[in-house]
Amino acid sequence: MTLPTEQSAHVIPGATSGLKAQCLSYIEVLAQSVSVIAPSTVPAAVLGLIYASSGNGTWLSFLIGMIGLVLVSVNINLFARRSASAGSLYSYIVQGLGPTAGVLGGWALLFGYLFTGMSTLCGFVATSKGLFGSVGLAPPSWLIFLVTTALAGAVACRDVKMSAKSMLAFEGAAVAAVLALGIVIWRAHGFALDSDQLTLQGASPGGVMAGVALVVFAFSGFESSTALGEEARDPLRAIPRSVVQSVIISGAIFIFMAYVVILGFRGLPDDLAKSEAPLLLLSNVLGVGWLGVFITIGILLSFFSCTLASINATARIVFAMARNGVAPRWLGAVHKTNRTPWLAIGFVTLATFVVAFAPTQFGVGEFEAQGYFGTLCAFGFLSTYVLVSLAAPAYLRKQGKLTRRAIVLGELAAGFMIIPFLGAVGLPGSELFPPPAFPNNILVWVFVAYMTVGAVWLFRLRRLKAAPLDQIFEENSVSQGK
């Protein structure tokens, strides 16, 4: 096996890691990205927060966010069309910016996926407690946390195809229920065109852009199908399609549901910006409470699907880093029968359970913890999206194929990611991006501390190894095509 240098990190033709090769269809690959986005949960849990900032411009915030992430996906696909591996964006950043930036990018991406899984796990527990309570049951939180995480880990270990099919079924059912309610709401209003929304009545540019920050968080994880590079059929076609189409499909759902839900709240005494369960409220108002129950069950399945997808993606990045010599080697083990990275999955599953459950022991509720974890995961994704957008033109320059278009797309995508970052961190004295209140104002420092630990670990790794990082980094991915 050849070893990449800082100048020529690339994929190794014909290399294999032992994972079950080319077993996933395009739809199953797409299910991975869509499940991490979890589009059914956004109208149910996040829409009110975006509306509080964007008002009648909420649909425009979603549209701008979708366009920005399509730009990021174009940069990702510069790599995805040329190479496929279990390393996700981590491997791509290595190819463009070298192993040092790649390892730090992978470290940030792990943060994003881990906290996404923790956020949706908390959402699952909170939603399931509500369902149990409606029938007079009250199982302890720790039991729901434990059983849910163990089940997700078991499915992930058992078979990647089973995981993909489960995610496809669960998220598909949830989206179908949400869209059905959306059509019912619009029909109740005579399929009207809402002039207030179409003319952005009362919306301000600052409010719309502040809403974009939350919208980008809602799309986080759209690129997770890149972690299935060794297990997808025809990965150099399937993965690029899934990356772009997951954004477009989810964006269309977001825009439609934002439009009809805001329309549905017209004339109601309730405030959408303060509603914790807008879809359930609207289903009861319209006399289709039974559909609200189905939506709640669908949301529950969607939370589980996202937790499973996050474990799958995180474990494969850990696996790739272990195979590349920058994480403990034992995490690079493959199950002999199932051909899944079972030790990496077990490690990630345990971490997900422990960290997600811990805040509840200090008086933090599951819904509150879900919000904190959701904000934290965004820092990891935003950092990685900036790096991969900068890595794309750098990679093309190494290949002698750099174009002005590639430079512009990379700069636009990286620049766009500044918007949600400012929305999360805030600027002192700014009305457009005001600093968040405690404890949200300290969350960014949690990420900074995490990245500092990663940088120190990387520094020690370079010091402990006899060879420089560009020689100890062993690329282990499957390459096809150009």
Helices and strands as residue ranges (DSSP letters): E 12-13, H 26-37, H 41-45, H 47-54, G 55-57, H 58-80, H 88-97, H 99-134, H 141-158, H 160-188, H 195-198, H 205-219, G 224-228, H 235-264, G 272-274, H 278-285, H 289-323, G 329-332, H 342-357, G 358-362, H 366-398, H 404-416, H 418-425, G 440-442, H 443-464, H 469-472, E 478-479
